[in-house]
Amino acid sequence: MKVIFLEEVRNVAKKFDVKDVADGYARNFLLPNKLAESATPGALKKLDALKAEHDKNETELLGRLREIAKKINDTKIEFTLKTDKSGAAFGSVNKESILKALREHDLVTKERVEIDLKYPLKELGEHAVPIDLKKGVTALLKVVVTKAEE
């Protein structure tokens, strides 16, 4: 049976692919779960419109992500940590605190971001933290860790 995939099905097809699948697989799994629809002539025409709209939305999304990345690259966020007399920091700056700061500075709202921080920042000074905004768009956030005034 020839079907149009409405969602990505791992190891089978991507969204908007037209493929031949087993009749039972289509009837019992793909169609009831709304993962695909039969590839009728009318559905194939509708597919072209859906692809065009999807491409337009993807282009807008990429533009918005690049704009956010530019803002993040130009931003420096400062965190203060308490230190002892020798200069060793109490506490650290982790992914969650960086994400919270990004949201407070209105750099990121509901977008999903991946903060590439191997370990929490405990050293004073300036650090460059890579942020993956998905769709191949990345940014470098400057994080400054300073000593808290007592």
C-alpha positions, 0 to 999 in steps of 0.5 A: 500500500502506498502511503504519505507519512505525516510524521517521522517514523524512525527507521522507516520514513521521514515526514512527507515521504511517499512510500510503499509499505505492507498493507497490514502495517499501514492498516493496523499501525500507521493509519490508526495512529495518524502517522500516515495517510493513503496516497490518493491523487487528492492527498498527493496534491495536498502534500505539495501545499503541506511541503511548501508551508512546512518549508516556509515555516522552517525558513522562518524558524531558522531566521529566528534561531539565527537572530537569537544566536546573534543576541547570545553571541553579543551577551555577557552574563555575570554570576557571583559565587561566594569564596573562601579566603584562599579563593576557592568557590563555594557552589558552581554555575551549572546548566540550569542556572545558565538557562534560567539566566538566558530566560531572565534576559529574554534571550530564550523563551520557549525554544529548546536549547542544549547547553554544552557544559561538560562540568559546572563552572567553579573557577572565577573568570570569563568562560565561553559556553557553547549553546546549541539552538537546534537546526544546526544553529549554535552560539557562544555565551560569555559567562563571567564568574565573579567573587561575591562581595562580603 
